[in-house]
Amino acid sequence: MANRAERLAEKFKASEAYASLKVPRDIFFVVRCDGRSFKELCDRAGFAKPFDLSFAKIMVSSAKAVYEGGFNPLFAYIHSDEANFLFNGELSFNRRVEKLVSVIPSLMSSRAALELYKALGVELPLSFDARVVLLDRSRVVDYFVWRQMEAWRNHVNSYAYYVLLSKGVSPEEASRRLKGLKAPQLHELVFKEAGLNLASTPTWQRRGVALAWIKEIKEGYDPIKGGPVQAVRIKLREVWELPVFNSEEGRKLIEDSVKARLKESEG
């Protein structure tokens, strides 16, 4: 009986779709999670539109749950209902793609549901989907530049859409009027209709939020040498005032986080 059970187990394990699909070793990659049907969620939860700080905080807390759940991303970037986690080197689940795209969004989903209830007393099922994006080392920063550009596009589109709705325009007509407009045109529309300069909105709305490894120096005392000593540690920090990733400061933020985490794991 036991032998038959073992044979059946081997047979069905061999039939598992994608069980052998793994991220290649020694390559950088991103696990990108996107909220599923979050527009309906925001409507039912009563979040302010187009942006709500409470929702942004829930997203950041949900991203931190990935770190607390046994993963150690080199860098993470969050905007709207999207979270991007950068990895390299050894990883849980032997780098199996089916595990990465199920466990990581599950950690985010469970934390988001808990945070939603804690913040607003709202009980709603939440879910994220996920994908894996393979990156050459030289393309890591460019990937986040791209996602931050998407954050800006979403920012101007969302403001323009909800400004039109506030003026009594129907959702269908608002979508029609905005179709094909470039960012400068949307920017001008918002300023003309609402007197709002989109460049003056909170940084996290325009550029997103990051979770970065930051080096910190701790002062201490060495009892053997009988004098002060400095110890360098890395801490995971929320960065709400992000620079533009395509700037020298922005690229340095990403690179420093990656190098700090890699050095820590090697040590």
C-alpha positions in Angstrom: 0.0 0.0 0.0 2.8 2.4 0.9 4.7 1.6 -2.3 1.6 2.3 -4.3 1.1 5.6 -2.5 4.7 6.6 -3.3 4.3 5.6 -6.9 1.1 7.7 -7.2 2.8 10.6 -5.5 5.7 10.5 -7.9 3.3 10.3 -10.8 1.3 13.3 -9.9 4.2 15.4 -8.8 5.7 14.8 -12.3 2.4 16.1 -13.7 2.5 19.4 -11.8 2.5 22.2 -14.4 5.6 24.5 -14.2 7.0 22.8 -11.0 10.4 22.7 -12.7 10.3 26.3 -13.9 13.0 28.3 -11.9 14.5 31.7 -12.1 18.1 31.2 -13.4 20.8 31.6 -10.8 23.0 34.7 -10.6 20.5 36.9 -12.4 18.5 39.8 -11.1 14.8 39.7 -11.3 11.7 41.5 -10.1 8.5 40.0 -8.7 5.8 42.5 -9.5 2.5 42.3 -7.7 -0.6 44.1 -8.9 -3.9 44.5 -7.0 -6.8 42.7 -8.5 -10.1 44.6 -8.9 -8.8 47.4 -6.6 -11.0 50.0 -8.2 -14.0 48.2 -6.7 -12.2 47.9 -3.4 -11.5 51.7 -3.3 -15.2 52.4 -4.1 -16.4 50.1 -1.3 -13.9 51.2 1.2 -14.6 54.8 0.6 -11.0 55.9 -0.2 -10.5 59.5 -1.4 -9.9 59.9 -5.1 -7.6 60.0 -7.0 -5.2 59.3 -4.1 -5.6 58.4 -0.5 -2.8 58.4 2.1 -4.5 55.6 4.1 -4.5 53.4 1.0 -0.8 54.2 0.3 0.1 53.3 3.8 -1.7 50.0 3.5 0.2 49.2 0.3 3.6 50.0 1.9 2.7 47.9 5.0 1.6 45.0 2.6 5.0 45.3 0.8 6.8 45.1 4.2 5.0 41.8 4.9 7.1 40.2 2.2 10.3 41.0 4.1 8.7 39.8 7.3 7.6 36.6 5.6 11.1 35.3 5.0 12.1 37.1 1.8 14.9 39.8 1.6 14.4 41.9 -1.5 17.3 44.2 -2.4 14.9 47.1 -3.1 11.1 47.5 -3.4 9.1 50.2 -5.2 5.4 50.8 -4.6 2.9 53.0 -6.5 -0.9 52.9 -6.8 -1.8 49.2 -6.3 1.5 47.9 -7.6 4.6 46.6 -5.7 7.9 45.6 -7.3 10.5 43.5 -5.4 14.0 43.2 -6.6 15.9 39.9 -5.9 19.3 38.3 -6.6 21.2 35.3 -5.3 19.9 32.5 -3.1 16.2 32.6 -2.4 13.5 30.7 -0.6 11.7 27.9 -2.5 14.8 27.2 -4.6 13.8 30.1 -7.0 10.7 28.2 -8.2 8.6 30.6 -10.2 5.3 29.0 -9.1 6.2 29.6 -5.5 7.4 33.1 -6.0 4.2 34.2 -7.8 2.0 32.6 -5.2 3.6 33.1 -1.8 4.7 36.7 -2.3 1.3 38.1 -3.5 -0.4 35.9 -0.7 1.7 37.7 1.9 0.7 41.0 0.5 -3.0 40.0 0.2 -3.3 38.8 3.8 -1.5 41.9 5.2 -3.6 44.3 3.1 -6.9 42.8 4.3 -5.7 43.0 7.9 -4.6 46.6 7.5 -7.8 47.6 5.8 -9.8 46.3 8.7 -7.5 48.0 11.3 -7.6 51.3 9.4 -11.3 51.5 8.4 -13.1 48.6 10.0 -13.8 47.3 6.5 -13.8 43.5 5.8 -13.2 42.8 2.2 -11.3 40.0 0.4 -8.2 41.3 -1.3 -5.9 39.7 -3.8 -2.8 40.4 -5.9 -1.5 38.7 -9.0 2.2 38.5 -9.7 4.7 38.0 -12.5 8.5 37.6 -12.7 10.6 39.9 -14.7 14.2 38.9 -15.5 16.8 41.6 -15.6 20.4 42.0 -16.6 22.4 43.8 -13.9 22.8 46.8 -16.2 19.0 47.1 -16.6 18.0 47.1 -12.9 17.8 50.9 -12.5 16.2 51.4 -15.9 13.4 49.0 -14.8 12.5 51.2 -11.9 12.8 54.3 -14.0 10.2 52.8 -16.2 7.8 51.9 -13.4 8.2 55.4 -11.9 7.4 56.9 -15.3 4.2 54.8 -15.2 3.5 56.2 -11.7 3.7 59.7 -13.1 1.4 58.8 -16.1 -1.1 57.2 -13.7 -0.9 60.4 -11.5 -1.8 62.8 -14.2 -4.4 60.6 -15.8 -6.1 60.0 -12.5 -6.2 63.7 -11.5 -7.5 64.7 -15.0 -10.2 62.0 -14.9 -11.5 62.9 -11.4 -11.4 66.6 -12.1 -13.7 66.1 -15.0 -16.0 63.9 -12.9 -16.1 66.7 -10.3 -17.3 69.0 -13.0 -20.3 66.8 -13.7 -18.8 65.0 -16.7 -19.9 61.3 -17.0 -17.2 58.6 -16.7 -17.7 57.6 -20.3 -17.4 61.2 -21.6 -14.4 61.8 -19.3 -12.6 58.8 -20.7 -13.5 59.9 -24.3 -12.1 63.4 -23.7 -8.9 62.2 -22.1 -8.2 59.5 -24.7 -4.9 60.2 -26.6 -3.9 63.3 -24.5 -0.3 63.5 -23.6 1.0 64.3 -20.1 1.5 68.1 -20.7 -2.1 68.3 -22.1 -3.5 66.5 -19.0 -1.4 68.8 -16.8 -2.8 71.8 -18.5 -6.4 70.5 -18.3 -6.1 70.0 -14.5 -4.7 73.4 -14.0 -7.4 75.0 -16.2 -10.3 73.2 -14.6 -9.2 73.0 -11.0 -6.3 75.5 -10.6 -4.1 72.7 -9.4 -0.4 72.4 -10.4 0.3 68.7 -10.5 4.0 69.3 -9.8 3.0 70.5 -6.4 1.1 67.4 -5.3 2.7 65.2 -2.6 5.8 63.4 -3.8 4.5 59.9 -3.0 1.6 60.5 -5.4 3.9 61.6 -8.3 6.9 59.3 -7.7 5.7 56.4 -5.5 7.3 55.0 -2.3 10.4 52.8 -1.9 11.6 50.4 0.7 15.4 50.7 0.7 18.3 49.4 2.7 20.1 52.3 4.2 23.5 52.2 6.0 23.5 53.6 9.5 26.4 54.1 11.8 26.0 53.1 15.4 28.3 54.6 18.1 29.4 52.1 20.8 32.0 51.3 23.3 34.7 48.6 23.0 35.5 47.4 26.5 38.7 45.6 25.2 40.2 48.6 23.6 38.7 50.9 26.2 37.4 53.4 23.7 34.5 54.4 21.4 33.8 52.2 18.3 31.6 52.6 15.3 29.5 49.8 13.8 27.9 50.0 10.4 24.4 48.4 10.1 21.8 48.4 7.4 18.2 49.2 8.1 15.1 48.9 5.9 13.6 52.3 5.5 10.4 53.7 4.0 11.3 56.5 1.5 8.2 58.7 0.9 10.2 61.6 -0.6 11.7 59.9 -3.5 14.0 61.5 -6.1 13.4 60.9 -9.8 15.0 57.5 -10.4 16.5 58.8 -13.7 18.5 61.4 -11.8 21.9 60.8 -10.2 20.4 60.9 -6.7 17.7 58.4 -7.7 20.0 56.0 -9.3 22.3 56.2 -6.3 19.4 55.4 -3.9 18.7 52.1 -5.8 22.3 51.1 -6.3 23.2 51.8 -2.6 20.3 49.7 -1.4 21.3 46.8 -3.7 25.0 47.0 -2.7 24.2 47.3 1.0 21.9 44.2 1.0 24.3 42.1 -1.2 27.2 43.0 1.1 25.2 42.1 4.2 24.2 38.7 2.7 27.8 37.9 1.8 29.1 38.8 5.2 
